[in-house]
Amino acid sequence: MKNLFYLLVGSVLLFSCKKETAVSDEVLNIPMQVSIERFDQDFAKATPENLAQLKQKYPFLLTPNVPDSTWLSKKNDTLFQQLYTETQKKFADLTPLQNNLKLLFQHIKYYYPTENPGKVITIISEVDIMNRVIYTDSIAIVSLDTYLGKDHKFYVDFDEYTLGDFEPNRIFVDLAENFAMQKTPRPQDRTFLSQMIYWGKVMYMKDVLLPNESDELKMNYSKEQMAWMQNNEAQVWKHFVEKKYLFDNDSKLVARFIQRAPFSKFYLELDHESPGSVGVYIGWQIVKAYMKNNNVTLQEMVLKDAKTIFDQSKYKPKK
């Protein structure tokens, strides 16, 4: 009888492994050609003679209502020239990025077959951190001058806790997040629970789109911050419950526990030990528990309301 039990368990585990391998193989077998067009280089080489041709090639970047003189003046601007020089040094070879993007796009195509990713355009945005990447169903735009590395001189005036955002390995993670946010409807209510679960959905989508990446990279945490969060998850959850935050509409809770910050604001001595965005992490764990305990697709999950996900998640952090 005992041998039969072990045989059954082994069969289940083997089937599970085979299923995961099969899905991975399906993803890897999806045809995907990633082309990267260097608008940053084309624009830097623009002349009065070829600007019209360039405007035809990139009509969404070089809008026709802007005079040619303005574009030519911009490309000759000292700041643009410095940014261009630095991006060319950092991104002389985009092969590693191309490989990462191919895997991301294959996963997008697997879960959303009507999407048509593959074309990427690189730009210089004069360090526009609000628009580092933009994903559309046919074109992805990447602002290379926002990914020169956390120690680059261009970023000395930014808060220290944001400097990890400038690392090159965040490009494909940010694209995955941009895609996930487009596919995840914003909550209709303003409760703290809804905000947590919205971001939990986004994080879960990053899980399935970037299965080979670390939780720290997806969460934008250091190893130490991730370890703190994992060790204190139950205490954070207990705090939220005891303070009756879950169904509270106070927008300050978002600023305290969801938005990027150097630390979360419990108004306790442990604040400076904690990472920011602990509410995002908790929402992520709730959504993971929901997906584990319910037979729903990714597309169905993102449409579920927060209360349904919470009630059916059976979420209970380990103490």
C-alpha angles and dihedrals in degrees: 000000000000090000090051090053093052090046091054093047091048091050092052092049091047091049091048092051092047090049092052091046091049092053090048091050090049090053094047091050093056107111109243128168113187113201120188117201114198103219087163089063096039092050093047089055095046118131132185087257099054101031093095090055090049091051089055091052095047106026092154091055101037102045114204095228091068114086118245090239090063093053093046091048091051095052090051093048114121094235093050091049091052092047091048093051092050096046092050091053093047098041104033088127118038096177095107090049091046091055093050092047092050091057092046092049092048089056091047090051091047095054096032107032094180092062118100107202122163109095116093127182121196120211143170111238101177089255097306097177093182091064106034091142135008122196124200128169091262108020135039119197120205124191102213095190090068092060105054095120133277094268096054117126092235091069102049092111095055122098112269094237090060097051093093087066089072096060115116092232089068094069098086092036090054090048090052090050092047089052092046092051091053092053096044115076116225113250118266093221131051101228118137090238091056091050092049093049093046089059090040088059091050091050092048090052089052086053093058095039094047105032094157097053126094123255088238092059093046092047093040090234132136117241089257093052092048091049091051091050094048092047094047102036093110092049092049091049091048090052092052092049096044092049089049092233098143098085096026117121095205107133090206088074089066091053092046100046112012112036120081109274139149089253141352120262112234088146088236135115091261093063096101091048092056127082121235124260096037088154090062090054092049091048089051092054091049092052092046089052090049093051091047093052100039133057101229134129125244090252092051093048096056090056095052117104119245097249093053091050092047095046094047097039096077084210113186118158119221114254 
